[in-house]
Amino acid sequence: MRKKTDGPDRMGCPAFGRQAAILSSVLFVLGLSACQSTPDPTPEQMSRTKVETAPADLQLLCATTVAQSGGVDESRVLPVGSRKLDARTYHVDLNVDGRSTSCVVDDDGKILSVGAIAAS
């Protein structure tokens, strides 16, 4: 004799109810797994770990030097970026009242070059 599948099962549940119970259980487990937090990335996995910037004192030294060489007030010169060129030198980008310039400085604070302030 053939078993009828769309009627109640041994526990009295219709077949579609059993499928719905299984589906809701799977969705519940998936929902719980989505709530787990991931650990914080290690410093090696962070995006800015590979770029070395100039120390703040060297950036400010460049800003002061550019202000003096350009005859502008020091408060008008702002370091806006920097990067390490080699083991001992840094390139510092500066903004002087909306105009760009740059400076190269070494670890000892010796200014190696100062760019001219770009025309606006």
Buried (B, 14 or more C-beta within 10 A) or exposed (E): EEEEEEEEEEEEEEEEEEEEEEEEEEEEEEEEEEEEEEEEEEEEEEEEEEEEBBBEEBBBBBBBBBBEBBEBEEEBBEBEEBEBBEEEBBBBBBBBEEBEBBBBBBEEEEBEEBBEBEEE
